[in-house]
Amino acid sequence: MARGEEPLLHGRPSSERSDERGQEEEDALITGQHKQQPRRLGWPFWREAGLFAWALIATALVIVLAVAYQYKQTSHPQSTGGDWKNGHRPSGKRNLIFMVSDGMGPTSLSLTRSFQQAQKGLPSDKVLVLDDHLIGSSRTRSTSSLITDSAAGATAFSCGHKSYNGAISVLPNGEACGTVLEAAKKAGYKTGLVVTTRITDATPACFAAHVKKREYEDMIAAQEVGEHPMGLVLDLMLGGGRCHFLPNTTESSCRSDDRDIVALAKKNGFSYISDRKGFDGLDSGKSMKLPMLGLFADTDIPYEVDRRQQNDVYPSLDEMARTALNALQIATQDSDKGFFLMIEGSRIDHAGHGNDPVAQVHEVLAYDKAFNSVLDFLDRDNVNGVLVGTSDHETGGLATARQYHWFPAVLTNATHSAERLAYQLRDHVSSSSDPAPSPYIPTPPRSPSSDDDDLRPFVRSLVSSGLGISDASDAEVSRLVNSQNDPWPASYIFADMISRRAQVGWTTHGHSAVDVNVYASSEEAAAPLVGGNENTDVGKFLREYLGLEKEVEEVERVLRKKGTEGWMGKDKEGMEEGADHYEGDFKRKMKRGEGCGCLERGEAHVH
């Protein structure tokens, strides 16, 4: 370059970095080698690196979940819901909870729904839990009558076969039929019964016993604790009916012999509790040792409307159901088999027999609460299962109207059942050392006395505090004062007073032929029961859900080898004879204790 000439880029500002770059370029020209410069890591690089890391983590997570799922399927196989329409049944480990709302017809739901809305000021679209789980209906007739009793109804559920009224899992030909509970036990499932009536009553008995007449409750008690052709078939029993387990040498026994069935149960391995303290000691099932026999009342646990005021004495249906579910879940957690549990809202039926709308609504609400608790359990449990619920029949011929009127708010003022009030009245007036054992059984007639005038204020107070009735007429009060001379027992008179004011109608103190509802935890899980069913379809579903057809056959082979004599009681004595045709007795006069469902002293009320 000539002196005095400026470089081409002379005017470009320089920097320390440009000087270094110039020196590097000169070195490259001299040596012929280019020096590799460090690459600057910008946004595109970090973006790609982040995406790669995220994909790596996601892949690892999928692998971990797949391994965990495979382990779970191997150690605790899950049930598939089953594509019932295409003949694919559930498989793997699963639980089955069957709930029976004894005596609850569709109108019971209308009655209770309106009552709850009136009581709590709820809108008309606020319904019961049951309302959201209605999937079908069931027809209820037995082989001996268009109107079933609980025994034939429960036999349809337990065995999947129709039978005569009074049959406890016995067919019309006198042979025992294998039940879903017995088959489940044989297949390795844990089994249980939870009721609010006697554990020897018709519904629970039909799942774990076989007798030709439901009245043989002493025999049922022995079979339930293991004196059974199959041996021990029950792991858990919670309910009432203690009197059938105690020898007749004890004060609270109702047995006809001196056999101690509690002692027999203990001999066969049962743990036994008989009071609230013992129940609370189960710690919601966490501390329960199976097999367990819990009997919390001599006969039936009181109606819920009365029981809640004696909560320190009797557990509720919901408490017993949740305790049983927890105990059975724990007992089966390491097994490839689940459990079968039958839960009965038993005394809805009794409220219908008594035509007592107050007892009825509170019993249905108690059942609805237990139903919801079972749904919650199924949602939490890691084992698939299904809840199916239905009734054996309707009781009372209930109607929520008398000539276009029905006032549910009237029932919200009542604090006791008619049964409880009748007991209080009886205890107040009775001077006998042997009072009537039930408010449904009239006491012997007596002559009016001066004490009747003293009794009137007590009766008015009882009606006011117990039923919320402040306008009782003199005729109504007189009828209660003289109830010993009335064809109806006092409990029916109390119930009629509140029914008339609420405009609730009843057509019978017995059962009716009304179709009943079927409920389930989901339509998919109980698809075969969607729509109209025979009650035997419910029993067949229970068997098929657990895949127990083979076990049922094996159970029946054992039962029939035992024969039909002796262990199932005497012959049914014409119980199969029906009364489905008119016999010209519509004018038959009602004798004392007839027509109202009343029975002779000491006899059981048939439900």
C-alpha positions, 0 to 999 in steps of 0.5 A: 500500500502506498504511503499516504493511502488510507485502508479501505475500512479506515472509517469503521470504529474499532474495538478490542474484539475486532482487533483480536478477530483481525489478528486471528484472521492474519494468523489463519492466513499465515498458518493456513489453519482456521481457529475454531471459535466457541459457539454461543448457546442461544434461545433455539438451543435451549428450547430444543433441550427443554423439549427433549428433557420434557419428552424424556421425563414423560416417557419415564413416567409412562413406563413407571405407570405401566409397571405399577398398573401391571403389578396392580393387575397381578396382585389385585386384579381389577374387575372389568365392567363387562359388556353385558349387551354382548355377553361379556361379564365382569372379571377379576376381583370385585365386590357386590353390595346388595341393598334391600328397602323392605316394603318401600314402593315408588310412593315412599320416595315421593312422600320422603322427597316432599317431606325433606324439601318441606323440612329443609326448605329445599327447591323442588329439584333437590331430590334424594340420592336414590332418585339419581340412581333409578334404573328399572323396576321389579315385579314381585308376585310369588308362586302362592299369591299375587302379593308376596311376603318378604320371605318369598321376595327375598328367596327370589333375590337369594336363589333367583327362583320364585317360591311360596309366601313364607319360604326361606330359600326353599322351593315349592317342592320343598327342596332347599335352593343354593343362595348367592351368599352361600355360593360366594362363600364357597368361592372364597368371598367374604360375606355379611348381613346388616339389618335393622330388624332381627337378623333372623327375620325373613330377608336376612335369613333367606341368604344364609338359612333354609327353613320351610316356614319363616316362623322358625327363627330359632332354627334360623339363628342356629344355621346362621352361626354355622349349624348349616349343611355348608358349615359357616357361611357368614363372616359378619352379622350386624342387627337386632334379634338377640332374643332368638340367640339366648336360652329361654332360661334368660329373661330377654329370650324369645326362644322355645328351648334352652339352647344358647346360640351365642355360646354356639357362635363363640364355639364356631369362632365368632366374636360377639358384641351386644351393645353400643360400647362394643360397636364403638370398639370396632373403630368403624370396622378397623378393629373388627375380628371376623367372624363377627356377630353383633346383636344390638336389640332384643328384637328390632332396632327402634325406628330411626325417628326414635333411635336418633334420640337413643343414639348412645344405645343403638347404632344406625343403619348407616353406621353399621353399613360403613363399619361392615364395608370397612371391615370386609375391605380390610379382610379381603385386601390381600385376597384375589376375591372380594366380598358380598354384603347384603344391607337391609333398610328393614323397618320401612316395611314396619312403618308401612304395616303401621300406616305411620308416615312419620316413621316411614319418611325417616326410615327412607331417609336413613336408607338413602343415607346408607345408600350414599355411603355405599356409593362413597365407598365404591368411589374410594375403593381400588377394587371395582364393585357394584351396588344394586338396590331394590324392594321385596314388595310395597307395604301399606298401599301408600298414597300421597294424596287425599282428594288432591291434597297432601301436606308434608309440612305436617310431618315435620312437627312430629318427633316420635313414631306412632309405635313409640307413643303407643308404648308410652301410653301403654306404660303409663296406664298399665298396671299389669305385670305382663303388659302387651309385648307390642303396641300392635297387639291390643290389650284385653278390654277393660271397663271405663273408670274415673282414671280415664279423666286423669288420662286425658291430659296425658294423652293430649300432651303425648299427641302434642309433643310426639306428633305436633298435633295441637287440635286433637278432637275430644273423640280422638282423645277418647278413642286413645283413652279407651284404646284397650276397647278398640279393634285397632291398637293405639299405634294405629290410632296415633298413625291415623291422626297424623296421616289424616292431617297430612292427607296421606292415604293408605289402603292396607296394613299389609303388602300390595302388588305394586311394582317396585324400583330398582337402583344401581351405582351405575347403569353400565355396571348393572345393565341387565337390570335396566328396564322392567324385571321379574324379582328373580332377574335381580337374583340371577344378576347377583349370581352372574355378576360374581360368576357363581353358577358353578358354585351354586350347583355345588351348594345345592348338591350338598343341601339336597344330600341333606334331604328335606326333613328335620333340619328345615322344620316341619312341612309348610302345612298348606302355605302354598295355597293361594288366595288369588280368587274372590271368595265372597267375603268383602262383607266379612266383619272384623273381629278384634285383632283382625284386619289391622294386622294384629296377632295373638300375644307372643306371635311375630308380626308377618312382614 
